[in-house]
Structure formats: structure tokens, C-alpha cells
Amino acid sequence: MLTVFLGSVMVFAGAPAASRAQGSSDRSIGGPAYRKIILMKDLIADILPPPAYIIESYLTALRAVDEAERESPDKSKINALLEYGRLLKEGDSSKSEMAGYYERINVWKKDLSEENEDWKAIKHNLVKVSFDPAKKFFEIRDTKFNPLIKAGKAAEAKKVLRTQLRPLYEEHRKGIDKVVQLSRAMGIKLERQVALASSARETMIGGPLYTKIIQLKDVVSDVLPPPMYIIETYLTAMELLDAADARASRERIDELAKYGLRLRDGNVQTKTPGYNERLPQWEKALSSDTPDDREIKRLMTKASVEPAQKFFDALENQLIPAVKQGNVTEAKNILRKDMLSLYEEHRKNIDLLVAAADKKFKEVEREVLK
């Protein structure tokens, strides 16, 4: 059975031997309905702002500092950023809010399997190893950073961000990377279980192996830095600007600049595909059979792509040169005036795409289970 790795997300391609032998591949793992379901799951993982990974909370803190240190800070924008940061932490979907970090972590504490050491390791790294620094991050943000931002003390807030919030974010990120690594390994083991399954019930959509695969994909969606949503590229641009402002070493600036461009071009050494490599994969994989299919494909391969490509161009040809020349003022103007609007346009289409893909996934799964 062929395994295709799209980033860190597992796509099970080709009907497993057990399913073919049982003659029930239409509703089995590896069958056509399954492939449609998994395609939407993988699409969501490629674009979803990950709620159990605090990348957006850290980015929002950087944006709050950037707004607070302008000559004429816009208090309404600052308040909106702080409120959005609150929702990222404690949003409650039962109140029609976005699901925040704590809501998702509580789901995984309750629901994530502990049936063997592999599953226990995934759960431990998600709800303990990555959680502890995230909890400290939110505590310091809410008790130290946010009050300084509200008081207009941008320089002091920036110091808290650099010396306390950033190290906690980086510690949290290590735990997240481990969750993704362990999940990939578990995906391979699940493939073997599917191939060795002795009954049709085990490999049916809605059956025990299917449930494990979907849960694993949901974990990855909750934590994976999404390669087709440029949030990590925007964060890297913000960190690049902050490094220049802090007069960081040339090595640090070069490291950030290279990383930002690798998010577009991929990393040959780690075999990690970049944005430009992922795009043709989705152009080929997505169907145009129905109006809903065509809208999903338009959002994924055109509407969200155009501002993203312009953002990458601005990063390479404007922001990085300005930073390397030490022109912090010009770099701030490029990021604030040009790149922010491109990121927001891209994000708007990503939000529409997440909703459309989730709707499609639920429709296909509901139809099959019926």
C-alpha cells in the first residue's frame, strides 16, 4: 500500500488488501469515499490556523507591540488584537466563539487514546510537554505583557516579549514538533493494521481503524504549522523585523531570512515541501465535479494563492534587503503597509476555504455512514 506524505499529514492511498479481498472497498479504508474524506481532512490540515499550537497567539503579541510603538497607535486596533488573543486562549465554541487553546487541549485530554505506549507518547507531548510552556506563556501575556500594551509602554512590553514570551513559545514549539513526528510514525503503523485487518468491519468507514485515523488527522490539524496558510511566513517576517530592531547578529538575521524563503521553496535537506511545491499537488488532487468542488479548488489554488505569492515576493525583494541594509524604518513600512494587507487578504480566503472544506468532509462522511 502506498503512503503519500503531504507535509506531516498522512494520506492513505490505494485500497488495502483486506478491503479488496472483502469486496467492500466503496465504504472501506482506501476506497473512493474514504479518499474523498481524507482529501478534505488533509486540505483542512494544510490551511487551518492550528488551535492547539500557540503560533497565532505569539504572532498576535508581536502585532500588538508593532501597533503600540507607532507614532500614533490606534487603540481600537490594539484592543481588537488583545481581544483576539483572549479568544485564541479561551474561546468557547458553545458560545459561538472560535474554539480556543484550552478548549482544544481539554478535548484531547479527554478523548485522545492511551491504548498503548505510542498513543500515550502523543498524548503526553500534546497535553503536558507542549502545554506547560503554553500555559506559562498565557499567564505572562495576561499579567505582564497586556497591561504594558494597554498602558502604552511599548518598549517594556517588547522586552517581556523578547525575554519571556519568545522562549516559552520556542519551548512549546519543540513539544509540538514531537507530536507531529510521533503522529507520522503512528500513521505508518495504522497502515500496517489496515493491511493486516481480518474483517471488513475493522476497515469500514466508521469502524475502529477509521476512527483512529481520523483522530490522528485531527491531532495533526490542531498542531501542524499549515504549509498552505502563510501564518508562519508572516510570523517569520515579524521576527525578522524585530531582530533588525534589536540589532541582532548577522547570523540570526540570515537564519530568519533563509527560513522564511524555505517556507516558500521547501527544504531539500529535511525533505520538507514548501508552499510552491504543495500548490501543484492540490491543483492536481482537487476535483472540479460539482459547484462546491470548484469553489474549494478556486479558493485553494487561486484566491488564497495570489496574495500569498505577492507576500513571498515582498519578503524576498523588499523586506529582507531592507533588513540586511539595516534600514529598520523602511522595513517597518514595507511590513505594515504592503505585507500586512496581503496577509489579511490571504487569511480571508483561507477562512472561507476552511469552512467549505469542513462542510464537504461532513457531507461525504454523512452520506457514506447513512
C-alpha positions as CSV (number, residue, x, y, z in Angstrom):
1,M,0.0,0.0,0.0
2,L,1.3,3.4,-1.0
3,T,1.8,6.1,1.6
4,V,1.9,9.7,0.4
5,F,3.2,12.3,2.8
6,L,1.7,15.7,2.3
7,G,3.9,17.7,4.7
8,S,3.3,16.0,8.0
9,V,-0.2,14.8,7.1
10,M,-0.8,11.2,6.2
11,V,-2.8,10.3,3.1
12,F,-3.6,6.6,2.8
13,A,-3.8,5.9,-0.9
14,G,-4.8,2.7,-2.6
15,A,-7.3,0.2,-1.3
16,P,-5.7,-2.1,1.3
17,A,-5.5,-5.8,0.5
18,A,-8.1,-6.7,3.2
19,S,-10.6,-4.3,1.8
20,R,-10.2,-5.6,-1.8
21,A,-10.5,-9.2,-0.7
22,Q,-13.7,-8.5,1.2
23,G,-15.2,-6.7,-1.8
24,S,-16.4,-3.7,0.2
25,S,-13.9,-1.1,-0.9
26,D,-16.6,1.5,-1.6
27,R,-17.0,2.0,2.1
28,S,-13.7,0.8,3.3
29,I,-10.4,2.5,4.1
30,G,-8.7,3.0,0.8
31,G,-12.0,3.1,-1.2
32,P,-13.3,6.1,-3.2
33,A,-15.5,7.5,-0.4
34,Y,-12.6,7.2,2.0
35,R,-10.2,9.0,-0.3
36,K,-12.7,11.9,-0.6
37,I,-13.0,12.2,3.2
38,I,-9.2,12.0,3.7
39,L,-8.6,14.6,0.9
40,M,-10.8,17.1,2.8
41,K,-9.1,16.3,6.1
42,D,-5.7,16.8,4.6
43,L,-6.8,20.0,2.9
44,I,-8.0,21.3,6.3
45,A,-4.7,20.4,7.9
46,D,-2.8,22.3,5.2
47,I,-4.7,25.5,5.9
48,L,-6.2,25.5,9.4
49,P,-4.8,28.0,11.9
50,P,-3.9,25.3,14.5
51,P,-5.8,26.0,17.7
52,A,-3.6,23.7,19.9
53,Y,-0.3,25.4,18.7
54,I,0.2,28.9,20.0
55,I,1.8,30.3,16.9
56,E,-1.1,32.7,16.3
57,S,-1.1,33.9,19.9
58,Y,2.6,34.7,19.6
59,L,2.1,36.4,16.3
60,T,-0.7,38.5,17.8
61,A,1.6,39.6,20.6
62,L,4.2,40.7,18.0
63,R,1.5,42.6,16.1
64,A,0.3,44.3,19.3
65,V,3.8,45.6,20.0
66,D,4.1,46.8,16.4
67,E,0.9,48.7,16.7
68,A,1.7,50.1,20.2
69,E,5.1,51.5,19.1
70,R,3.8,53.5,16.2
71,E,3.8,57.3,16.3
72,S,0.0,57.4,16.7
73,P,-1.1,54.0,18.0
74,D,-4.6,53.0,17.1
75,K,-6.2,52.0,20.4
76,S,-9.1,50.3,18.7
77,K,-6.7,48.0,16.7
78,I,-4.7,47.3,19.9
79,N,-7.9,46.4,21.8
80,A,-9.0,44.2,18.9
81,L,-5.7,42.4,18.9
82,L,-5.8,41.8,22.7
83,E,-9.4,40.5,22.4
84,Y,-8.4,38.2,19.6
85,G,-5.5,37.0,21.7
86,R,-8.0,36.2,24.5
87,L,-10.2,34.2,22.1
88,L,-7.1,32.2,20.9
89,K,-6.6,31.2,24.5
90,E,-10.1,30.8,26.0
91,G,-12.6,31.0,23.1
92,D,-15.7,28.9,23.8
93,S,-17.3,27.3,20.7
94,S,-20.5,26.6,22.8
95,K,-20.9,30.4,22.9
96,S,-20.5,30.7,19.1
97,E,-16.9,31.8,19.6
98,M,-13.8,30.2,18.0
99,A,-12.5,27.2,19.8
100,G,-9.6,28.4,21.9
101,Y,-6.4,26.7,23.0
102,Y,-7.8,25.5,26.4
103,E,-10.9,24.1,24.8
104,R,-9.0,22.0,22.3
105,I,-6.5,20.8,24.9
106,N,-9.3,19.7,27.2
107,V,-10.8,17.8,24.3
108,W,-7.6,15.9,23.7
109,K,-7.1,15.3,27.5
110,K,-10.5,13.6,27.5
111,D,-10.6,11.9,24.1
112,L,-7.1,11.0,22.9
113,S,-6.4,7.3,23.1
114,E,-3.9,5.8,25.7
115,E,-4.3,2.3,24.5
116,N,-0.5,1.7,24.1
117,E,2.8,3.5,24.6
118,D,2.7,5.1,21.2
119,W,-0.6,6.8,21.8
120,K,0.4,7.7,25.3
121,A,3.5,9.5,24.0
122,I,1.5,11.5,21.5
123,K,-0.9,12.5,24.3
124,H,1.9,13.3,26.8
125,N,3.6,15.6,24.4
126,L,0.4,17.3,23.4
127,V,-1.3,17.8,26.8
128,K,1.9,18.0,29.0
129,V,5.2,18.8,27.2
130,S,3.8,21.4,24.8
131,F,1.1,22.5,27.3
132,D,3.2,23.6,30.3
133,P,5.1,26.4,28.4
134,A,1.9,27.4,26.6
135,K,0.2,27.9,30.0
136,K,3.1,30.0,31.3
137,F,3.0,32.0,28.0
138,F,-0.6,32.9,28.5
139,E,-0.1,33.7,32.2
140,I,2.8,36.1,31.5
141,R,1.0,37.6,28.5
142,D,-2.1,38.3,30.5
143,T,-0.5,39.6,33.7
144,K,2.6,41.4,32.4
145,F,2.5,41.9,28.6
146,N,-1.1,43.0,28.0
147,P,-1.1,45.6,30.9
148,L,2.0,47.2,29.5
149,I,0.5,47.3,26.0
150,K,-2.7,48.9,27.4
151,A,-0.6,51.5,29.3
152,G,1.2,52.5,26.1
153,K,4.6,51.1,27.4
154,A,5.6,49.5,24.1
155,A,9.3,49.3,24.9
156,E,8.7,47.5,28.2
157,A,6.2,45.2,26.5
158,K,8.7,44.4,23.8
159,K,11.2,43.4,26.5
160,V,8.7,41.0,28.1
161,L,8.0,39.5,24.6
162,R,11.7,39.0,23.8
163,T,12.9,37.7,27.2
164,Q,9.9,35.8,28.4
165,L,7.2,35.1,25.8
166,R,9.6,34.1,23.0
167,P,11.5,31.4,25.0
168,L,8.2,29.9,26.1
169,Y,6.9,29.9,22.6
170,E,10.1,28.1,21.4
171,E,9.8,25.5,24.2
172,H,6.2,24.9,23.3
173,R,7.1,24.5,19.6
174,K,9.6,21.7,20.5
175,G,6.7,19.8,22.0
176,I,4.5,20.4,19.0
177,D,7.2,19.2,16.7
178,K,7.4,16.0,18.7
179,V,3.6,15.5,18.4
180,V,3.8,15.8,14.6
181,Q,6.8,13.4,14.5
182,L,5.0,10.8,16.7
183,S,1.8,11.2,14.7
184,R,3.6,10.5,11.4
185,A,5.1,7.3,12.9
186,M,1.7,6.2,14.2
187,G,0.2,6.8,10.7
188,I,2.6,4.2,9.3
189,K,1.6,1.7,12.0
190,L,-2.1,2.3,11.3
191,E,-1.4,1.5,7.6
192,R,0.0,-1.9,8.7
193,Q,-3.0,-2.6,10.9
194,V,-5.3,-1.8,7.9
195,A,-3.4,-4.2,5.7
196,L,-3.5,-7.0,8.2
197,A,-7.1,-6.5,9.3
198,S,-9.0,-9.8,9.3
199,S,-12.6,-8.5,9.0
200,A,-14.5,-6.0,6.8
201,R,-15.9,-4.3,10.0
202,E,-12.4,-3.3,11.1
203,T,-11.7,-1.4,7.9
204,M,-15.1,0.1,7.2
205,I,-15.6,3.9,7.3
206,G,-16.9,4.4,10.8
207,G,-15.1,1.4,12.1
208,P,-12.3,1.3,14.8
209,L,-9.3,1.8,12.5
210,Y,-11.1,4.6,10.6
211,T,-11.9,6.3,13.9
212,K,-8.2,6.1,14.9
213,I,-7.0,7.5,11.5
214,I,-9.5,10.4,11.7
215,Q,-8.5,11.2,15.3
216,L,-4.8,11.2,14.4
217,K,-5.5,13.5,11.5
218,D,-7.5,15.8,13.8
219,V,-4.5,15.9,16.2
220,V,-2.2,16.9,13.3
221,S,-4.7,19.6,12.1
222,D,-4.7,21.0,15.7
223,V,-0.9,21.4,15.9
224,L,0.6,21.4,12.4
225,P,2.0,24.7,11.1
226,P,-0.2,24.8,8.0
227,P,2.0,24.9,4.9
228,M,-0.7,26.4,2.6
229,Y,-1.6,29.2,5.1
230,I,1.3,31.7,5.3
231,I,0.9,32.4,9.0
232,E,4.4,31.0,9.8
233,T,5.9,33.1,6.9
234,Y,4.2,36.2,8.3
235,L,5.5,35.4,11.8
236,T,9.0,34.9,10.4
237,A,8.7,38.3,8.7
238,M,7.7,39.9,12.0
239,E,10.6,38.2,13.8
240,L,13.0,39.3,11.1
241,L,11.9,42.9,11.7
242,D,12.2,42.5,15.4
243,A,15.7,41.0,15.0
244,A,16.8,44.1,13.0
245,D,15.3,46.4,15.5
246,A,17.1,44.6,18.3
247,R,20.4,44.8,16.3
248,A,20.6,41.0,16.3
249,S,23.7,39.3,14.8
250,R,24.1,38.9,11.1
251,E,23.8,35.1,11.6
252,R,20.4,35.4,13.3
253,I,19.1,37.7,10.5
254,D,20.4,35.4,7.8
255,E,18.8,32.4,9.6
256,L,15.4,34.0,9.7
257,A,15.6,35.2,6.1
258,K,16.5,31.7,4.8
259,Y,13.8,30.1,6.9
260,G,11.2,32.5,5.5
261,L,12.1,31.6,1.9
262,R,12.3,27.9,2.7
263,L,8.6,28.1,3.7
264,R,8.0,29.0,0.1
265,D,10.6,26.9,-1.7
266,G,11.0,23.9,0.6
267,N,13.9,22.4,2.4
268,V,15.9,19.8,0.4
269,Q,17.9,18.6,3.5
270,T,14.8,17.8,5.6
271,K,12.7,16.8,2.6
272,T,10.1,19.3,3.7
273,P,8.0,20.7,0.8
274,G,7.3,24.4,0.6
275,Y,4.3,26.4,-0.5
276,N,5.3,26.3,-4.1
277,E,5.7,22.6,-4.1
278,R,2.4,21.9,-2.4
279,L,0.4,24.1,-4.7
280,P,0.6,21.9,-7.8
281,Q,-0.2,18.8,-5.7
282,W,-3.5,20.4,-4.7
283,E,-4.2,21.6,-8.3
284,K,-3.9,18.0,-9.4
285,A,-5.7,16.4,-6.4
286,L,-8.8,18.6,-6.1
287,S,-11.9,17.8,-8.1
288,S,-14.0,20.2,-10.2
289,D,-17.0,17.8,-10.4
290,T,-19.5,20.0,-8.6
291,P,-20.0,23.7,-7.8
292,D,-18.8,23.1,-4.3
293,D,-15.8,21.2,-5.5
294,R,-15.0,24.1,-7.9
295,E,-15.3,26.7,-5.2
296,I,-12.9,24.8,-2.9
297,K,-10.4,24.4,-5.7
298,R,-10.7,28.1,-6.6
299,L,-10.1,29.2,-3.0
300,M,-7.2,26.8,-2.6
301,T,-5.4,27.3,-5.9
302,K,-6.2,30.8,-6.9
303,A,-7.9,33.2,-4.4
304,S,-5.7,32.4,-1.5
305,V,-2.6,31.9,-3.7
306,E,-2.4,35.3,-5.4
307,P,-1.9,37.4,-2.2
308,A,0.4,34.7,-0.8
309,Q,2.7,34.8,-3.8
310,K,2.8,38.6,-3.6
311,F,3.7,38.3,0.1
312,F,6.6,36.0,-0.7
313,D,7.8,38.4,-3.4
314,A,7.7,41.3,-1.0
315,L,9.6,39.3,1.6
316,E,12.4,38.3,-0.8
317,N,12.7,41.5,-2.8
318,Q,11.8,44.2,-0.3
319,L,11.8,43.3,3.4
320,I,14.9,41.1,3.5
321,P,17.0,43.6,1.6
322,A,15.8,46.4,3.8
323,V,16.6,44.4,7.0
324,K,20.0,43.4,5.8
325,Q,20.8,47.0,4.9
326,G,19.9,48.0,8.5
327,N,17.0,50.2,7.3
328,V,14.5,49.4,10.1
329,T,12.2,52.3,9.3
330,E,11.8,51.2,5.7
331,A,11.4,47.5,6.7
332,K,8.6,48.6,9.1
333,N,6.8,50.5,6.4
334,I,7.0,47.5,4.0
335,L,5.6,45.1,6.5
336,R,2.9,47.5,7.8
337,K,1.7,48.9,4.5
338,D,2.2,46.2,1.9
339,M,2.7,42.8,3.5
340,L,0.0,43.1,6.2
341,S,-2.8,43.8,3.7
342,L,-1.6,40.9,1.6
343,Y,-1.6,38.6,4.6
344,E,-5.1,39.7,5.6
345,E,-6.4,39.1,2.0
346,H,-4.9,35.6,2.1
347,R,-6.3,34.9,5.5
348,K,-9.8,36.0,4.4
349,N,-9.8,33.3,1.7
350,I,-8.3,30.7,4.0
351,D,-11.2,31.2,6.4
352,L,-13.7,30.7,3.6
353,L,-11.7,27.6,2.5
354,V,-11.7,26.0,5.9
355,A,-15.5,26.4,6.2
356,A,-16.0,25.0,2.7
357,A,-13.7,22.0,3.2
358,D,-15.2,21.2,6.6
359,K,-18.7,21.3,5.1
360,K,-17.6,19.0,2.3
361,F,-16.0,16.5,4.7
362,K,-19.1,16.3,6.8
363,E,-21.4,15.8,3.8
364,V,-19.3,13.0,2.3
365,E,-18.9,11.2,5.7
366,R,-22.6,11.6,6.5
367,E,-23.6,10.2,3.1
368,V,-21.4,7.2,3.5
369,L,-22.4,6.4,7.0
370,K,-26.1,6.7,6.0
